[in-house]
């Protein structure tokens, strides 16, 4: 099933297993810290992407109520192993302690660096997901134009 997001002529489908993992990190309690990781998936010849796996917070990552920094090198090891199964880096995800999440200044700055430093590989876009308590929002960064736009939620696929 999954969830589908769209922007212009492309779509992003988030598989159910990935959705369930993302939802499991919602910060519904004031004691919960932000979480995050990498998005792994495939892009077809039409530019549509399917997210099949994510990395989850690891021991060396920094997690605070309003802050997450991915520091554990195991994320990269997981990514390399995923590449062997034809799953590739598609972007980053993290949580926010709000119902309908919006990117912070730090988020936007980090996303701009990601677009600048990431090689496009099989996809023209890199994706950024923020998991809120009531909604997951997705932004797509165009690797050529460097423009970042929020994707539209279409439906549960």
N, C-alpha and C positions, 0 to 999 in steps of 0.2 A: 504494500500500500504506500506508505510514506507521505511526505508533504511536498508540494510543488510550488516553486517560486519562479517568476518570470521577469524579464527586463528586455525590452526591444524584441529581438528575434531569438533570444536564448532562454533556456530554462535550467533550473537547478532542482533536482529531485533528491530529497533526503530520505534515505531508507528508514523503515520502522525501527530497526535495531539501533541505528544512530540517533533517531529521535528519542527513543527511550533512554539512552545513555545521557543525552543532553538534558532531558527533563529531570533526570535523577540528580543533577547538580544545581537545580534551582535554589536560590537563596531565600527560602520562605521563612526562615527563622533569623532573628537578628544576630545569632551566634555563628551563622555559617559564613565562610570565607568565599571569595571569588574562586572560580575554577576555570580551566582552559586547556587548550591543546591544539593539535593539528587536525586538519580535514584531509581525508584521503579518499580518492575515488577515480573515476574515469570520465573522459570527455569524448563524445562521439564526433563523427565527421561534420556534423551540423553545428557543433559548438555547444551542445547540451551536455550538462554534467550531472553525474549521479554520485552522491556521497555514500560510500559503502562502509567506511570505518572512520574512527577518530582516535587520537591518542587522548588519554585521560591524565589528570594531574598526577605528577610523580613526586617522589620523596624530596628531590633537590629544588623543585619549583617553589617560588615564593607566593604564599597565599595569605591575603588579608581581607578584611570585610569589603574594602573598596579598591582592591589592587590584586592583580595576578601577573606574575612574570614567569615565563617558561624558561627554566635554567637547566633542567635535567637533560643530559646528553642522550638519555635513553629514548627521548622523542625521535631523535635523528636515526637511532638504530632501528626503531620500529618502522620509521619511514623507509629505510633501506630494505628491510625485510618485505614491506608491502610492495615496493617496486618490483620485486621478484615475482609477485602475483599480479602484476600489471595494475597496481593501484598507485596513484601518484599524488603528490602534494597539491592540494586545491585551495588551501588557505588556512585561516586560524579561527578558533572559536573561544569565547569566554562568557562568563556570566556577569550579570549586574543585579544588585539588590533592589530592583524596581519592577513594577508590573509590565510596563511597556518600554523596553530599553531603548536608549538613545546613546550614540557614541560620545564619549568624553573628548576633550581636547587631546588628551594623551592617546586615546584610541585612534583618532584621526591622524595624528602625527605618526603613530606606529604603522598604520595602514599605508600611508604615503611612502614610508621607508620600505615596506614590504613590496609595494609595486615597483619601486625604483630598483630594488636589489634582487628580485625574483626573476628567473628566466622563464619565459612563457611556456616552454615545452609544448605540450599538446593542446594547450588552451590559451585563448586570448584574454581570459578573465581569471582573477584571483578573488576568492570569496571570504567574507568576514561575517561571522555569525555572533550575535549577542543573544544570550538566553536570558529572558526576563522571567518573572514569576508567572505571568499569564500569557506571554507571547514570545515567540522566537522571531527575531528580525534578522534579515539577511541583506548585506550590501555586496555589490559586485564592483571590483576595480578593473577597469579596462587597461591592459598592459601597454597598449599603444598610446592612447590619448591621456592616460594617467587619471582619468575621471572616475570618481567613486559615486555610485548611485544606489539608493535603496531599491531592492527588488520587491515586486508585488507578490503577496501570498495568493496563490490561485485556489488551492484546495488540498484536501487530504486526497492523495492520489489513489 
